[in-house]
Amino acid sequence: MENNHDLYIGIMSGTSLDGIDAALVDFSQAAPRLVCSHFQPYPQQLKETLLALHQPAHNEIHLAQLSANQLAQEYAAATHALLKKAGVSTAQVQAIGCHGQTIRHRPEHGYTIQLNNAALLAELSGIHVVSDFRSRDIAAGGQGAPLVPAFHDKVLRHTDIHRAILNIGGIANLTDLAPGKTTTGFDSGPGNLLMDAWIAKHQSKPYDKDGAWATSGKVLPDLLQKLLAEPFFEAAPPKSTGRDLFNLAWLEKHLDGNEIAADVQATLLALSAESIAAAVQDYCGGTKEIYVCGGGAHNGALLSHLQHALAQCRIQKSDVLGIDADWMEAIAFAWLAQQTLHLHPANLPAATGAKHPCVLGAIYPS
């Protein structure tokens, strides 16, 4: 590849704990261009350890640091696989933007933890690494999340059409791009997280492909109302959440134990769709177009339920805007790394609740 490119790598490993999304992105033109992408699944042992670290446990500090080291090795392997696939050398890449793996997100207590040994990743990759993006926003009084709305604002805003960008990962989040108004964004609640946990428990599958199992069951109205009574759904933005709140234990305390498992899955799909729809109606009023990204963009049953609940909106994958639904967040973290290296603020106070814009992230030179 010629040297007149502005190349960054974005690495995202999200709440779903499925693995690593690595994207090589060229920012030399007005619109970011995805040069190459690579997905690397987590080893099962690492996935189990990371899931366990979401809750207090014996020797958790030691286990967390060992996991951070292993993550850095996995991130480095993903980086080298990506560059080999693209035919690009490490010297041609400006920096890696690596989100790390969230194991605790407690902005109400002034902290968030994304596991990653960024110094080790810089050493193993030979590329500058930007990481720990959330902490600076939290220091300024924000939630530290969501951070991707700033990227949406930069590249997906339309001058005349009211759009919303919906990311359905483990957690679902929305970016409201109302013409002539300040961009806002927030977490709406569970995306795939609870559905994934439930099918893993009952069918030993990582996810419910296209919502097929959910479709085989029926929604339990009483259970759905109990789940929707969670105070998080009533809280006004800015707000963010994660496995600290929405997890299998949270679900099971609402069950009486006599439910058919497929009916619970159908209800969880309805919970994701209904909470997203309510968030759009309450806080993104007037939206005409919704562009979906993240793993949930492939769940036809979920999108069908969502389209029924939001009949006034046209719902499509973000692919039609030129950004692949599977790579939106990884591309965004490449962009966040670019902003950090240029000392440009990259948080949106209207989305995170921070007192002011901040330059995000910590830089680890190669």
C-alpha positions, -999 to +999 in steps of 0.1 A: +000+000+000+012+035-008+023+058+020-002+086+013-027+069+036-036+077+072-040+042+086-052+033+121-063+000+136-094-002+158-098-031+182-131-038+199-141-066+222-175-059+236-200-070+262-210-101+242-176-116+250-175-134+217-140-122+205-120-095+189-130-072+160-100-057+144-104-031+116-077-014+095-091+020+086-079+047+062-087+083+073-069+101+044-102+110+027-134+127+039-151+094+047-133+066+066-125+036+045-124+001+059-093-014+043-094-048+059-110-066+089-104-096+110-124-114+137-106-136+162-128-156+187-118-157+223-104-190+236-131-206+257-110-205+289-104-167+285-141-161+279-151-180+310-125-161+331-136-127+318-173-136+325-164-147+361-144-114+366-177-094+363-184-105+399-162-104+430-142-135+435-111-149+453-078-136+440-096-115+414-068-088+411-043-115+401-067-131+377-076-098+362-039-089+355-032-123+340-063-119+318-051-084+308-018-099+297-035-127+278-058-101+261-028-081+250-014-112+234-047-119+217-050-083+205-014-085+191-022-117+173-053-102+158-033-071+147-006-092+130-033-114+113-051-082+101-019-066+087-009-098+070-043-101+054-041-064+042-005-066+030+004-036+053+035-033+075+034-021+111+054+010+101+025+022+079+001+023+109-002+054+130-017+038+161-040+011+175-071+022+193-080-006+217-111-004+239-101-034+261-125-058+277-150-042+302-153-062+334-168-034+356-185-002+347-194+018+377-194+055+368-216+063+398-186+054+419-162+072+396-145+043+378-146+019+349-123-011+342-114-023+307-088-050+309-058-047+286-021-044+290-016-016+266+021-014+272+025-051+263+003-046+232+026-018+221+056-040+227+042-070+208+027-051+179+054-025+174+027+002+170+016+031+192-014+020+213-042+043+226-064+027+253-084+035+284-107+058+265-135+060+292-116+072+323-110+108+312-147+113+306-156+098+339-130+121+356-150+150+340-182+138+356-194+117+327-206+081+323-176+072+302-200+058+277-213+056+251-183+070+232-192+060+196-218+087+192-190+112+186-180+091+156-215+088+144-219+126+146-187+131+126-195+107+097-232+098+096-251+130+103-275+142+075-283+179+072-320+174+067-331+139+077-335+130+114-315+098+119-307+075+148-279+050+149-287+019+169-259-004+180-271-038+193-243-055+210-245-071+244-260-038+254-280-016+230-272+021+226-286+049+205-272+080+189-297+107+181-287+128+150-314+154+148-307+181+122-297+214+137-295+199+172-267+187+195-260+150+191-270+129+220-265+092+228-271+067+256-275+030+265-311+019+262-306-014+280-300-051+270-293-059+234-281-095+229-266-100+264-296-117+281-307-137+251-271-150+247-269-159+283-302-178+283-296-198+252-261-206+264-276-220+296-303-241+280-289-251+246-252-245+250-252-222+220-234-188+219-264-170+205-299-174+190-293-173+153-318-150+136-339-152+168-351-187+157-355-201+193-372-169+205-396-172+175-405-207+186-418-195+220-444-169+230-439-137+249-449-138+286-467-105+292-464-105+330-427-114+329-421-087+303-437-061+325-417-072+355-384-068+335-394-035+320-401-022+356-363-021+361-356+016+372-328+019+346-354+021+318-372+050+334-340+070+340-334+099+317-301+101+296-272+104+299-270+069+311-250+037+305-251+002+318-236-033+314-233-067+330-231-051+364-269-047+362-282-069+333-270-105+338-284-140+343-289-135+380-309-103+374-332-123+350-336-153+372-347-133+402-378-124+381-386-160+372-409-184+391-391-214+376-422-228+358-416-209+326-409-228+293-374-218+283-384-208+247-410-185+261-384-168+283-362-163+252-392-148+233-398-125+262-361-114+263-362-106+226-393-085+233-375-068+262-347-057+240-370-045+212-395-028+235-369-010+256-351+002+224-384+014+209-394+032+241-360+049+242-365+061+206-399+074+212-390+091+245-356+106+237-352+105+199-386+120+189-391+127+152-366+101+140-373+090+105-344+066+098-327+041+121-295+025+110-286-007+129-251-020+136-236-047+159-244-084+161-281-078+167-283-063+132-283-100+120-313-110+142-342-108+118-368-116+145-355-088+167-355-063+138-390-074+128-403-068+163-385-034+164-399-023+130-434-032+142-429-011+174-415+018+154-437+017+123-430+054+116-392+048+111-374+031+083-350+006+098-320-006+079-285-019+085-257+007+085-242-010+055-264+013+033-245+043+046-212+027+037-202+014+071-205-024+076-228-032+106-202-057+119-173-032+120-189+001+131-174+000+166-140-011+156-138+016+130-150+041+156-121+031+180-096+036+151-111+071+148-109+077+185-072+068+184-067+093+157-084+120+177-062+113+207-030+114+188-040+148+174-052+159+209-087+165+197-116+161+222-136+130+213-163+127+239-198+143+235-209+158+269-245+156+257-241+118+254-219+110+284-229+138+308-193+151+312-189+187+322-168+195+291-152+179+260-120+159+268-091+144+249-097+107+256-073+078+262-038+071+273-010+067+247+016+040+249+044+046+223+057+015+205 
